[in-house]
Amino acid sequence: MIELSSLSEFIKFDVVMNEIPIAKMVGEILDSEYAAMSEHERGKDVVMNWEFLDGFNTDHNMWIDFNGLDMQQKRLWERKEFKYNKTENIASNFYPVTSAIAIRDKNSSKQVTVMTDRSQAGSAGLRKSRNIELMQNRRLNGHDSYGISDHVDERDASNIYRGEQTKATYYM
């Protein structure tokens, strides 16, 4: 749902997502077995992607409120803290977004800020330097060789998958 109002400068997006279907796995699997699986068997990442088509150019910069206090500038494929070896791993450009992510057009005074109603992973400028992406949900069947060694399949105390229907609200 997209809500426009003449009384506000904001655009409100409500995103409702149903269960993420993946093949059922039994027991632990080896990294080699995981690598041989199809994408359907491994799981899925669901990303909300806003792309701006009017010549918008982020120049690979974004501002993220990842600490809940202030906006920090980040640049794709770079790190201030250490020497970064560029890879093709897109996930290395996703950062925690506590409440907002913003991009600015390098050729004008335009700025787009997306405010979230929950903490998520986010990035900007990955697609032709003109977009914002926010990770909605991930569901994996096995160890993907990144981060923690457990699979991502959040369930509640009753062993029910929590992503059966979720709703996120964004303000731009």
N, C-alpha and C positions, 0 to 999 in steps of 0.2 A: 504494500500500500504506500502511495506517495501522497502526502498532504501538503497543499499549498494554501497560504492564507495571505490576504492583502494587508493584514495587521502585523505581519512579522517578516523579518528579513531571512528567516530560516526556512529550509525545506525539511520536512520530517519524513523519514523512511521507516516503515515497519517491515521487517523481514521475518517470515514464518517459514521454518524449515521442518520437514518431516524426517522420519528415521533415515539414516544412511545405510542402505543395504550392502552387506558384504557376505561372502561365502563363510560358512561356519567352519572353524578349525577345532581340532581336538588335540589336547596336550601341547607340549613344547615342540618347536621346530628348530632346525639348524639354520644358520645364516645361508648356507648353500641352497637349502630347500626354499627359504624365503625369496632368494634371488631368482629362482626358477618359476615362481608363481606369476600368474597374470595380474594385471592391475586390479581386477575385480576381486581376486582372492586376497591380495595384500590389504586392500582397504581404500579409503578415499579421503582427500582433503577437500573441504568445501570453502571457497573463498568468494567474498563479495568484492566485485571489481567495478570501480567507477572510472570510466575513461572519458577524457575531455577532448573533444574533436575540433576545437576552434584554433588550432595552432599552439595550444598550451605546451610549454616546455619547462619541466621541473629542473633541468640542468643537473639531474641526479641528486638533488637536495630534498630533504624533508625535515619537518620538525615534529617531534614526538614527545608527548607527556608520558614518559615511561616510569617516572618516579612519583607521580601524584603531586608534584610541587611546581614544576615549571617545564617549559618547552625546551627540548634539547635538539640542536641541529645534528642531523646525520646525513652522510653522503654514501650513495651506493658504492659498494666494493672498496670502501676505505675505512680505516680505524685510526683514531687519534691515539689510542692506548698502546698499540703495538704495530709492527710491520705486518701488513696483511698480504697474503699471497692469494691473488685472485683465482677463483675456481669457477666452474659452471654451476655451482650449488646455489640455486636461487634462495633456499632457506636461510643462507647466511646473511641475507639482507632483510629478514623479518625481525622486528623488534617488539618488545612488550609495549602495548598501547593501553595505558591506564584509563584515560578519559578523552584524548583527542590526538589526531594526526593532521598535519597541515602541509600544503605545498604552495609554492609561489611560482608564477610565470616569470621567467627571466626576461621576457620581452615587454612586459606591461606591469601594471600595478595590481593585477588580479591575484587573489589568494583564495584557496579553497580549504576549509577546515571541516573535518568530519569528527563529530563528537559521539562517543559510544556510551551505551548504558551499562557496559561491563568491560573488564579487562580482556583484551584479545591480542593476537599477534598481528602486526601490520607492516606494510612497506609502501613505497611510492616510487613511481618512475620506472618500474621494471618493464613496462610495455611502451616502447617508443617515447619514453620520458614524459608521459602525459596521463598517468593514472594513480589512483590510490587503491590499495588492496587490503582487506581485513579478513583474517582467518575466522570463519564461522565455527567450524567443527572439524575434528579429525577422528577417523576411526580406522584402526589398523589391526590386522590379525596377528602380527608377529613382530619381532624385533627388527626395526628398519636400519640398524647399524648407526643411528644417530641418537645422541642424548642418552636417556635412561634405557635400561635393557628390557623393560616391560612393554607390552603392546598397549595401545591406546584404545580402550573400549570402556568408557566410563559407565558404570552401573550403580544403582542405588543399593541400599541395604537389603532390598527384596530381590536382588539380582535382575532388575529390570533395566534395560538400556535407557539412559537418561535423555538421549537425543530424539525420542520418538516424536516430539514436536516442541520446538523451541522458538521463541520470538525475540528478536533483537530490535532496538530502536536506535536510529541514527539521526543526527541533526546536521545540516550543512548550511 
